[in-house]
Amino acid sequence: MKMAFILFDGMTTLDLTGFTEAITWLGILNAVENVSWDFCGIQEEIIDDRGMIIKTKNVCVDLSQYDLIFVPGGMTTRQLRNDEEFLLWLQTAKDVKYKVSVCTGALLLGASGFLSGKKATTNPSAYELLAPYCSEVVNTRIVRDGTIFTGGGVSSSIDLGLFIVEYLTNVEVVQKIQTKMDYPYYQTGKNIKI
């Protein structure tokens, strides 16, 4: 499984790191074969919403080569959902099997056309902004509709990562990762709408 973690100016880094910490254990534990990941952006240098500078070598790569894309949120998603250049790049993932977002990253999945006819969630402060892009905004922490996964507010990123681990493997792998992360809060089957 080859994963792309999408970076952009103004993103909330906890959205990104919570999810990546959980899901990359798939590769570390060899729970799924051939796990790899890239951090991808539309530019080489990203400045997050707190001023941290992040650099990536994977600039404007064709996202169709991945099995999973992950889009974090942040206040700038409200403007970025109207950025034609960014959306055209994100749309190169149209045939990617798993599309995942946390928080207002769902606005970017929606603006790219990936949530059409789907149920989704986002940060509760952005429910109204998400509504035009999907069939139903669900007031819950995690929503899976087919192979589209969306998470609520910032802290749901760890739970969403563990949920996808469980979806791809089993409860035993999730429990092993929870132990490694010292994270006892995820509960299988709780706060999830499918």
Residue, then its C-alpha position, 0 to 999 in steps of 0.5 A: m500500500k502506497m500512501a500520500f499525505i497531502l501538505f499545504d500552507g496553513m494546515t493543522t499539523l496535528d491532523l497530519t501527525g495524529f493520522t500518520e502516527a497511527i497508520t504508518w505502523l502498518g508498515i513498521l509492523n509489517a501488518v500489510e505488505n509493501v507499505s510506503w508513504d510520501f509527504c506531497g505538496i504543491q510546493e516544496e516548503i509548507i508553513d503550517d498554521r502555527g508557523m512550523i516550516i515543513k519541506t517535501k521533495n514530492v512536489c505536484v506529483d501525480l497522485s494517481q500512483y497511490d493507493l491512499i491519499f490523506v488530506p488534513g484540515g486547517m483554516t486555510t481549507r476555506q480558501l484553498r477549496n477555491d484554488e483551481e491549481f490546488l484542486l486540479w492537482l488533488q483531482t489527479a487522485k480521482d482513481v485512488k482507492y482510499k480517500v481520507s480526510v480529517c477535520t476541514g480536509a473534507l472541504l478539499l475532498g468535497a471541492s475536488g468532487f470526491l464526496s458527491g453522493k457520499k456521507a461525510t463529516t468534518n469539524p463541527s464548525a464547518y458542517e454548513l461549508l461541507a453540506p454542498y459537497c456531499s449527500e449528508v453531513v453526519n454529526t459524528r467522529i468518523v464516517r466511512d462511505g465505501t472507501i471514503f473516510t472522513g474524520g471530525g475535529v483535530s483530535s479525531s485524526i488518531d482514531l481515524g488512523l486506527f479505524i483504517v488500520e482495523y478496516l485493513t487488518n483486524v482488532e489485534v493489529v489495532q490493539k498492538i498499535q494502541t499499545k505502541m502509541d500508549y493510546p487506550y482511547y480508541q474503541t472498535g465500532k464506537n462513534i463511527k457511521i458507515 
